[in-house]
Every structure is written in structure tokens, then in C-alpha cells.
């Protein structure tokens, strides 16, 4: 990071520009990708907040205000007139523009559904797209309105089902149209005129494709993403961008899955002000939607590198060789840390009982692990977790596997279930008694697991049928009904 900026100058620019944006949440670079800064912030402060904050700071800082600390840029005449609207906005937003230019940011993506946020009849925040003086005309401005956290109350009420959930664009406060320069949409096969008919899944997918396309453009320009305060919609897309680029092996290449998860939760969400307790109390579960949505971006079209993101099996392994691994080389069926586990369960009605224990496929050695992570850690892979039994010499025959809720305790007799991904994801339980699943148990150590169907519902149970023989490779994509 220090190879791209001078830390002292960056600190100075941030200190001067912080008043320009809502709640003082200045433009902050959070991802360095191919020498480009992906940044986040809040939207521009309106005159009410700007005057209030500058006056407050002036009074409680002993008569000095950081926003006006640059003596070289302020003449005596300017100082006398600085309380005028044009002087104040020119100076403060001028510092904001200097910071954007220093970070080589050219693209500004605004997720607000409003042109200006109005509270109690006053415009409390503004936006670059409605700056009257056109101070941000040199930037590529994108208005990509996305529902606020309040909308995700409906997502929770629909049992965490985002398919078919469409935002009501006819509401009075919604006045920001979708506006994207044509030069940025030509490479994407998306009909942007239909955005008001998209459900939550399709809208999020298309916006993420747009952001990936922007940061993969040939120029060296950075990207700024913001909503109003920058602590709900902004971390949603910053987190999805970070996880997608990591899955492609383009950033954070040394991090394991658990480590990148910790990074994005702690840094992208909590350290930038996401108020999880408040959102949970209101049922506005945008945080849960972010990680539940990962199953919708596993295909190659969401990859920043146009190649297959995941192999069906590690290089050099065949299914027969995996099944013949020595007992000491095999993984545990109850381990939560393995990147890939394979288990096979005997099927009722088959001739005899043929069961294979879970096998960990992580090659030994740092280089092998790095190569395996880069090729495999990006999209879901199918694995059948089963109870541990003695291995046999033949593969299982056809049968049915019923998906059941499973406790997260380390018991060796957990029920079978077909899963996609490298580790189970806890699902918030419905507070209504009639939504609970029979037979689910709660572990005091890790919380409870419930099963989530392909559409995200925790109310359904799925019956998955297996083929007559186990395939030697696992398909990259599964039907939407597969877990």
C-alpha cells in the first residue's frame, strides 16, 4: 500500500476532506487490486450537517477548524466569506476531490435510491450526482440505486428467500434513476432498462458484475462505492467484491477460508460501523443476506479471471486413488476446518452396505496448498458428509438421501446431508414457533445448524436422488434446489 501513496500526505488529505461527507466518513481505500484503490465512504454531507459539524468543531477545538487548516490555500478575503454557501462547499468538497484524485479514483458508484436524503423536511445529505456546481463532472458517476437495510426485513419475513422479492420503486422517496455511462455497459449482456423488475438476487448479481467489470478495465483508475452512511449496502458490495477476488486468487492469496471470512466480517462490516444488534432487533438482516448470497455468484461469469475457477478434483488425484488413501491420511467427518471432505453413505436397498469415510483432499506442502486454494476455493463443491464407518471395497449403489437438520456438536453420529461449500453456515432461526424444524438440536458450543434450501428457506426439506454410480467428477453448478 505504501508503494502507491505517501502516508503523511494521505493523512493530511483525509483530515481536510472529512467534513465533506456524511458523518465525517471520508473516502477510505480498503482493497488494493492491480495497483487500483477500491474505496468506500458515506455520501456527501448536506448544508445542514456541514454547517453543524464545522461550527461544532470550530467551537470545541478552541477556534480552529481542520476543514480550514490550509493557510496556504485560504486568502484573508476567502476567510471573511467562507460562511457563504459557495465558499464553504467549494472548499470542503474541493478537499474531497483532491483526496479522490490522489487515490486515482475515477468511478463513483452511488447506491442511494434518493438524490438527497430528506429528514424532517430538510436535505440532510446530498450526492455527487446532484451537485449543483458540477464539481464532480470529471468523474465517471454511476447511479445504481439499491434497496436500503429496511427492505431486508421483507427478506427475513419471507424465510430468507430472495428469489422473487422485488423492491417497490414507486415509493415517494425513491427519486434516483439508474444511470450508467454507455461505455461501461457495452461489455455486459444486461438489459439495464428492466432493473425495476429484477428481484433481489438478480439485482445484486448484475450490480456485482458491473463492479467487477469496472475494476477489470484496462485503465489504472480506482473505484469508490458508497450509499448514505456506508455501513449497510456499502459493506455488502465491498465484502462480495473482496470474497470474489480472493476466490479467484487475485488478492489475499495467503489467507485460508476461515481467515478471509474473519477479515471481511471484522473489517468490512464491524470496524466500519455496521450495527448488527440494531439490525437484528428490527429484522433487517442484510448481513446474513451477504453470505447467504454467495451461492448465487459461483459461476464463471462472476470471475475476474476468465477461466474455470474450480477443478472437480485436485490435480493428480483420481476418485479411486482418493478412496485408497491410508487411514492416517483421511480427514474427519466432523471436522469444520478441512477445505474439502468427501464421504459416501450406504444406500438402503442396495446389495450390501458400502460406506466410505470422509477423506481430506488438501495436498501437503505450502506450494501445493496455495495452488489447490487458488483453483478450488472459489465456488461450491459437492460433498456428502456421513457418519464414520469402516471402509469397503466398492462404491454405493443408487438410493435416496434425505436432508435433515443436524446438530453442530462433534458427535460422530450426525445425520447425513448433502452440502455445497467448505463449511456449514449457521442460519438465523425464525422467532415464530411454527417455523421451527422438528428434530433440530442446539449445541451450547457452536449454536444450531438448520438446513437451507437452494432458495434460502429454512422451512423446507429436500429429497436428493443419487445416480446409479458415483460420478468421478463433481459438476461446477447444481440445480437451485440443491443445498
HELIX and SHEET records of a PDB file:
HELIX    1   1 UNK A    7  UNK A   17  1                                  11    
HELIX    2   2 UNK A   18  UNK A   20  5                                   3    
HELIX    3   3 UNK A   22  UNK A   24  5                                   3    
HELIX    4   4 UNK A   47  UNK A   60  1                                  14    
HELIX    5   5 UNK A   66  UNK A   68  5                                   3    
HELIX    6   6 UNK A   71  UNK A   73  5                                   3    
HELIX    7   7 UNK A   76  UNK A   81  1                                   6    
HELIX    8   8 UNK A   85  UNK A  102  1                                  18    
HELIX    9   9 UNK A  128  UNK A  130  5                                   3    
HELIX   10  10 UNK A  149  UNK A  151  5                                   3    
HELIX   11  11 UNK A  152  UNK A  157  1                                   6    
HELIX   12  12 UNK A  182  UNK A  185  1                                   4    
HELIX   13  13 UNK A  192  UNK A  197  5                                   6    
HELIX   14  14 UNK A  200  UNK A  215  1                                  16    
HELIX   15  15 UNK A  233  UNK A  247  1                                  15    
HELIX   16  16 UNK A  257  UNK A  263  1                                   7    
HELIX   17  17 UNK A  264  UNK A  270  3                                   7    
HELIX   18  18 UNK A  276  UNK A  282  1                                   7    
HELIX   19  19 UNK A  286  UNK A  292  1                                   7    
HELIX   20  20 UNK A  293  UNK A  296  5                                   4    
HELIX   21  21 UNK A  300  UNK A  302  5                                   3    
HELIX   22  22 UNK A  319  UNK A  323  1                                   5    
HELIX   23  23 UNK A  327  UNK A  329  5                                   3    
HELIX   24  24 UNK A  366  UNK A  376  1                                  11    
HELIX   25  25 UNK A  433  UNK A  435  5                                   3    
SHEET    1   A 5 UNK A  28  UNK A  33  0                                        
SHEET    2   A 5 UNK A  36  UNK A  41 -1                                        
SHEET    3   A 5 UNK A 222  UNK A 226  1                                        
SHEET    4   A 5 UNK A 105  UNK A 110  1                                        
SHEET    5   A 5 UNK A 140  UNK A 143  1                                        
SHEET    1   B 2 UNK A 118  UNK A 119  0                                        
SHEET    2   B 2 UNK A 122  UNK A 123 -1                                        
SHEET    1   C 2 UNK A 341  UNK A 344  0                                        
SHEET    2   C 2 UNK A 356  UNK A 360 -1                                        
SHEET    1   D 2 UNK A 382  UNK A 385  0                                        
SHEET    2   D 2 UNK A 417  UNK A 420 -1                                        
SHEET    1   E 2 UNK A 400  UNK A 402  0                                        
SHEET    2   E 2 UNK A 463  UNK A 465 -1                                        
END                                                                             
